[in-house]
């Protein structure tokens, strides 16, 4: 009986440690640059944010746009635009400094 309890306790500790390692490795930096493509849903000029629906996953991502940054769009006459010139429905393909 003692041997079964020790084995069970050892497996429980191993599972707890493995779970901690997995959760630690799953964390990612939210501030690192990321390439994506999607359709602009809404634009907030005061907060300088753009909500974009990703084409691959369909999820909505909020992008903070720094002052003076240019955004790559699907517009043929001016592919790099400031946030003030964006229109909902445009395709945003990358953020360029």
Secondary structure, DSSP 8 states (H G I E B T S, - for coil): -HHHHHHHHHHHHHHHHHHHHHHHHH---TTS-----EEEEEEETTTTEEEEEETTT--EEEEE--TT-EEEES-SS-SEE-GGG--TT-EEEEEE-
